[in-house]
Each structure stands twice: as structure tokens, then as C-alpha cells.
Amino acid sequence: MKLQLLPSTFESGGAASKRQHLTTLVLDDRVAFDAGTLAMACSEAQRASIRDVVISHAHLDHIAGLPLFIDDLFATLTAPVRIHATSDVIEVLEDNIFNWQIYPRFSELTNEFGPVMEYVEFRPGNCFSVCHLNVIPIEVDHNVQSCGFVISDDRGTIAVTGDTAPTDAFWSSVNKLPSVRAVLIECAFPNELAELASLSFHLTPNGLAQELRKLERSDCEIFVTNIKPAYCTDTVSQINRLDIDGLKVLEVGMTYEW
């Protein structure tokens, strides 16, 4: 399994920055998990091959690139882009994004080959297939409905919390798996902003440490993601001071393979 966190912020010279404003994880260059920066940062090979997008929740930093991604492909799509999401997220997208005022309702449009976008609903706790992957969505604790994911192919399994405050269901599911190659866990704010983290249903490094105590296994790598760019330096420094074996920050643009 191959994973890449797409860039979303750029330095003055145009090079990709390590700061993460938006979230898109691309697996095996074929499936996108969230679409915050999908249209803007995917490679041309990824643009040609990604036709499945799994949405964890409907916050802007996770969906901003979705309308533009479909727009870019509109005339050339020979099959629809499939948006995998819960019914609540689909409703938000239709009411607030693809509503003919913010952007066209692509679910109602066709090109010469047929439909250009379709929704594929999933339910938390129910496994579903997307391309070559099996995905179990697990509802986590955010200020809107949000899911983490256990993602498997025929060679291994990874788990992604998505945006979350302290959560138990995710760790219970991960601990029951026969093996896990990697766990991706969020950590948005430094410890000094614990109150803001609590109000926005995110984690701090102290909260991250508490969550990782719930992980009852040592057979996986652990990567931190979703660090707010304004506080990146302080948050990363505090994460490093936790001195947890194997804990690393997921690097923007780097390709990881398991």
C-alpha cells in the first residue's frame, strides 16, 4: 500500500511547504481520502487515475478541492467520479457546495459519455469496497459527523483517525485487528491552546499521548497529521518531547509504502 499526503501550502519560491492547511491522502495513486487539496496538488498521473474520493467529514479543509477536481475532468470523464460519504455528508455537499450557487450540481450533469459524479453512501461500522481497498469507517468524536478509517488491501492494513477529539471506538476497532502496518493520528494544536482544541474537537500533544495509551499493540508505525500551520513549530516540538518510540510527523508530499 502506498500513501501520500498532498501539499496544500507553498513557500515564496513556489516549493511545497511542510505546513498543512488542507487534507488529502492519496492511496496507491488511485483513491483519495478527503479532497482538501485534491485538484490543486495531485500529479497528472493521479488526476488521470483517481475516480474514487472518500470523504471523512464536510469541513472545508477536507472538501475544498473536490468541486475543482471534477470540474477539471468534466469533459473527459468516461465514468463518474464516485464520492463515498455518509448520508449526512452527502446532504451537506448537495445543500452547501453543489447547489448551483456555490458550484454546479454535478450529480445532475452529464457529458457525452454519461454522468460525471455519483454518490456512494456508506454507514459507520459497515465495511465497503473502493477500487482494490476494503474500508471500515469508524465514527470518531468531532464537532460534526466525522469518520476515521481502517483501510486494507491484500498485503496489509492501516488506520487513520481523521479529525477527532479523544475517542474510544476507533482504538477498540484497531486493537481487534490481527495486524496494522501504520496508524495516522491527528494533533492540531499545541498544549497552550488546549481549550481551543477542546472547543473545536481536536487533539494537543498531551491529548495525543493520552490517546496513544489506548493503542494496545506495538506492530505498527505511528504518524501525526493535521497539525495547524500557524502553530506547527510549537506543536511539532511538543510532539517530539513526548519521546514516544516510533512516533513521527507525516511528511507532506513524501510517499510511504507498507
PyMOL commands that set and color helices and strands:
alter all, ss='L'
color gray80, all
select helices_A, chain A and resi 38-41+44-49+60-63+66-76+87-96+106-108+169-175+191-199+205-212+229-241
alter helices_A, ss='H'
color red, helices_A
select strands_A, chain A and resi 2-5+25-27+31-33+52-54+81-85+110-111+114-115+117-121+128-130+133-139+147-152+157-160+182-186+221-225+247-249+255-257
alter strands_A, ss='S'
color yellow, strands_A
deselect
rebuild
show_as cartoon
